[in-house]
Amino acid sequence: MTTPAYLLAVILPTLYGAFFHLFRGGDGRRLLLYLSASWVGFIIGHNVSPIVQAHIYAIGPLNAGMATLGSTLSLVLTHWLAMRTPTSRKQ
């Protein structure tokens, strides 16, 4: 990948995570959680793209469409898991 592609691959998931945090709210720890989830999902989506042969919105060597889809799915799953409260056991 080229340097501009790496830069775009850092900027896009950071923006996705920040906007998701702005939309859903939370504290600083939640922001770091969303940023991490967005980065991981973006990397997974980009790396899965050649396997499934889906090159949606390819920007140079970066498969931005599939990477965005991976980031979105990762953010939604992370939010859902973070919202679940542990149940107490009755003894």
Contacts in CASP RR format, 6 or more apart in sequence:
PFRMAT RR
TARGET T0000
AUTHOR 0000-0000-0000
METHOD contacts of the structure
MODEL  1
MTTPAYLLAVILPTLYGAFFHLFRGGDGRRLLLYLSASWVGFIIGHNVSP
IVQAHIYAIGPLNAGMATLGSTLSLVLTHWLAMRTPTSRKQ
1 9 0 8 1.000
1 61 0 8 1.000
1 62 0 8 1.000
2 60 0 8 1.000
2 61 0 8 1.000
5 59 0 8 1.000
5 60 0 8 1.000
5 61 0 8 1.000
5 62 0 8 1.000
8 59 0 8 1.000
8 62 0 8 1.000
8 64 0 8 1.000
9 42 0 8 1.000
9 46 0 8 1.000
9 62 0 8 1.000
9 67 0 8 1.000
12 42 0 8 1.000
12 64 0 8 1.000
12 67 0 8 1.000
12 68 0 8 1.000
12 71 0 8 1.000
13 35 0 8 1.000
13 38 0 8 1.000
13 39 0 8 1.000
13 41 0 8 1.000
13 42 0 8 1.000
13 67 0 8 1.000
13 71 0 8 1.000
14 35 0 8 1.000
14 38 0 8 1.000
14 39 0 8 1.000
16 38 0 8 1.000
16 42 0 8 1.000
16 68 0 8 1.000
16 71 0 8 1.000
16 72 0 8 1.000
16 75 0 8 1.000
17 31 0 8 1.000
17 34 0 8 1.000
17 35 0 8 1.000
17 37 0 8 1.000
17 38 0 8 1.000
17 71 0 8 1.000
17 75 0 8 1.000
18 31 0 8 1.000
18 34 0 8 1.000
18 35 0 8 1.000
20 34 0 8 1.000
20 38 0 8 1.000
20 75 0 8 1.000
20 79 0 8 1.000
21 30 0 8 1.000
21 31 0 8 1.000
21 34 0 8 1.000
21 35 0 8 1.000
24 30 0 8 1.000
24 34 0 8 1.000
24 79 0 8 1.000
30 82 0 8 1.000
33 78 0 8 1.000
33 82 0 8 1.000
34 75 0 8 1.000
34 78 0 8 1.000
34 79 0 8 1.000
37 74 0 8 1.000
37 75 0 8 1.000
37 77 0 8 1.000
37 78 0 8 1.000
38 71 0 8 1.000
38 74 0 8 1.000
38 75 0 8 1.000
39 71 0 8 1.000
40 74 0 8 1.000
41 67 0 8 1.000
41 70 0 8 1.000
41 71 0 8 1.000
41 73 0 8 1.000
41 74 0 8 1.000
42 67 0 8 1.000
42 68 0 8 1.000
42 70 0 8 1.000
42 71 0 8 1.000
42 74 0 8 1.000
43 67 0 8 1.000
44 70 0 8 1.000
44 74 0 8 1.000
45 63 0 8 1.000
45 66 0 8 1.000
45 67 0 8 1.000
45 69 0 8 1.000
45 70 0 8 1.000
45 71 0 8 1.000
46 62 0 8 1.000
46 63 0 8 1.000
46 66 0 8 1.000
46 67 0 8 1.000
48 66 0 8 1.000
48 70 0 8 1.000
49 55 0 8 1.000
49 56 0 8 1.000
49 63 0 8 1.000
49 65 0 8 1.000
49 66 0 8 1.000
49 67 0 8 1.000
50 63 0 8 1.000
52 66 0 8 1.000
54 63 0 8 1.000
54 66 0 8 1.000
55 63 0 8 1.000
55 66 0 8 1.000
56 63 0 8 1.000
56 64 0 8 1.000
56 65 0 8 1.000
56 66 0 8 1.000
56 69 0 8 1.000
57 63 0 8 1.000
57 64 0 8 1.000
57 65 0 8 1.000
57 68 0 8 1.000
58 64 0 8 1.000
58 65 0 8 1.000
END
